[in-house]
Amino acid sequence: MSHTLVARLEQFPVGHSRIVDVAGKFVAVFHTQAGLFAVQNECPHAWAPLGGASVDDCVVTCPMHGWSFDVRDGSPVSAPPSATLRCYDVTVVEGEVRVAARAGEGGEAEPAT
């Protein structure tokens, strides 16, 4: 699986997020205390962008209607059970933050630190 370089680790401090283009798809990457995680950039409710939204303890909250999701595995926290986010693998190699070119099959991701 190919990975796209999205930033140098030192340019991406803990507590920040960014929206990146990975193989033509917009992906939100979050640097949390638990590590780096990447999910689809759209909330499944009304397709509001999640990158730049508030994140608290690995939970991102959609700025439009308040649905929230765990960025570690895409599971809903305060959204219907069927509303999940696609997750993308994040790796850090020699200080480069890279995101997989396609979404994973689900399940909890290992944090990149």
Kinemage of the C-alpha trace (Angstrom):
@kinemage 1
@onewidth
@group {chain A} dominant
@subgroup {mainchain}
@vectorlist {calphas} color= white
{ca met a 1} P 0.000 0.000 0.000
{ca ser a 2} L 1.436 3.387 -0.926
{ca his a 3} L 1.597 6.261 1.513
{ca thr a 4} L 1.502 10.004 0.774
{ca leu a 5} L 3.822 12.427 2.564
{ca val a 6} L 1.637 15.025 4.332
{ca ala a 7} L 4.038 16.847 6.679
{ca arg a 8} L 7.224 16.679 8.674
{ca leu a 9} L 6.484 15.668 12.255
{ca glu a 10} L 7.971 18.871 13.675
{ca gln a 11} L 5.524 20.890 11.520
{ca phe a 12} L 2.540 19.069 13.047
{ca pro a 13} L 2.369 19.711 16.803
{ca val a 14} L 0.166 17.758 19.208
{ca gly a 15} L -3.331 19.219 19.307
{ca his a 16} L -3.342 20.233 15.654
{ca ser a 17} L -5.091 18.796 12.629
{ca arg a 18} L -4.920 19.358 8.916
{ca ile a 19} L -6.800 18.388 5.810
{ca val a 20} L -4.656 16.632 3.223
{ca asp a 21} L -5.210 15.273 -0.267
{ca val a 22} L -4.363 11.587 -0.428
{ca ala a 23} L -4.831 10.044 -3.887
{ca gly a 24} L -7.638 12.498 -4.692
{ca lys a 25} L -9.489 12.095 -1.375
{ca phe a 26} L -9.587 14.683 1.390
{ca val a 27} L -8.434 13.153 4.671
{ca ala a 28} L -8.363 14.788 8.127
{ca val a 29} L -5.200 14.022 10.095
{ca phe a 30} L -5.227 14.620 13.863
{ca his a 31} L -2.162 14.737 16.108
{ca thr a 32} L -3.469 13.821 19.561
{ca gln a 33} L -1.772 12.956 22.834
{ca ala a 34} L -2.341 9.301 21.830
{ca gly a 35} L -0.637 9.704 18.431
{ca leu a 36} L -1.496 10.538 14.828
{ca phe a 37} L -4.778 9.360 13.293
{ca ala a 38} L -6.435 9.943 9.916
{ca val a 39} L -10.115 9.709 8.970
{ca gln a 40} L -12.337 10.776 6.096
{ca asn a 41} L -12.749 14.545 6.167
{ca glu a 42} L -16.555 14.496 5.884
{ca cys a 43} L -19.088 13.927 8.634
{ca pro a 44} L -21.520 11.264 7.340
{ca his a 45} L -24.528 13.342 8.447
{ca ala a 46} L -24.285 16.437 6.256
{ca trp a 47} L -20.750 16.137 4.822
{ca ala a 48} L -19.346 18.962 6.926
{ca pro a 49} L -15.530 19.005 7.024
{ca leu a 50} L -13.994 17.470 10.156
{ca gly a 51} L -10.424 18.705 9.699
{ca gly a 52} L -9.969 21.685 11.997
{ca ala a 53} L -12.899 20.631 14.196
{ca ser a 54} L -12.369 20.384 17.928
{ca val a 55} L -10.770 17.186 19.227
{ca asp a 56} L -10.885 16.157 22.855
{ca asp a 57} L -9.309 12.917 24.056
{ca cys a 58} L -9.302 11.391 20.514
{ca val a 59} L -12.932 12.402 19.878
{ca val a 60} L -13.657 14.810 17.010
{ca thr a 61} L -16.935 16.722 17.026
{ca cys a 62} L -18.559 17.860 13.795
{ca pro a 63} L -18.918 21.650 13.846
{ca met a 64} L -22.230 21.544 11.965
{ca his a 65} L -24.517 19.340 14.083
{ca gly a 66} L -22.380 18.020 16.935
{ca trp a 67} L -21.999 14.378 15.938
{ca ser a 68} L -18.780 13.015 17.415
{ca phe a 69} L -16.450 10.167 16.472
{ca asp a 70} L -13.400 8.418 17.874
{ca val a 71} L -10.525 9.194 15.496
{ca arg a 72} L -8.722 5.994 16.533
{ca asp a 73} L -11.252 3.684 14.886
{ca gly a 74} L -13.941 5.900 13.283
{ca ser a 75} L -16.654 4.687 15.645
{ca pro a 76} L -19.533 6.989 16.585
{ca val a 77} L -19.501 8.480 20.084
{ca ser a 78} L -22.615 10.655 19.798
{ca ala a 79} L -24.046 9.630 16.444
{ca pro a 80} L -26.165 6.716 15.199
{ca pro a 81} L -24.363 3.332 15.373
{ca ser a 82} L -24.326 3.054 11.576
{ca ala a 83} L -22.498 6.398 11.206
{ca thr a 84} L -18.807 5.528 11.077
{ca leu a 85} L -15.765 7.202 9.579
{ca arg a 86} L -13.299 5.583 7.181
{ca cys a 87} L -9.857 5.372 8.786
{ca tyr a 88} L -6.494 5.665 7.046
{ca asp a 89} L -3.174 4.234 8.191
{ca val a 90} L -0.661 6.834 9.380
{ca thr a 91} L 3.061 6.168 9.637
{ca val a 92} L 6.046 8.270 10.633
{ca val a 93} L 9.265 7.387 8.854
{ca glu a 94} L 12.412 9.403 9.508
{ca gly a 95} L 10.304 12.335 10.731
{ca glu a 96} L 7.897 12.275 7.765
{ca val a 97} L 4.168 11.876 8.441
{ca arg a 98} L 2.641 9.659 5.751
{ca val a 99} L -0.979 8.587 5.158
{ca ala a 100} L -2.098 5.452 3.294
{ca ala a 101} L -3.569 5.997 -0.156
{ca arg a 102} L -6.727 4.048 0.687
{ca ala a 103} L -8.915 3.571 3.710
{ca gly a 104} L -8.363 0.620 5.985
{ca glu a 105} L -10.878 -2.090 6.611
{ca gly a 106} L -11.871 -0.662 9.993
{ca gly a 107} L -10.869 -1.595 13.484
{ca glu a 108} L -8.646 0.333 15.810
{ca ala a 109} L -5.578 1.858 14.231
{ca glu a 110} L -2.158 1.760 15.809
{ca pro a 111} L -1.138 5.365 16.572
{ca ala a 112} L 1.832 6.819 14.765
{ca thr a 113} L 4.009 8.809 17.123
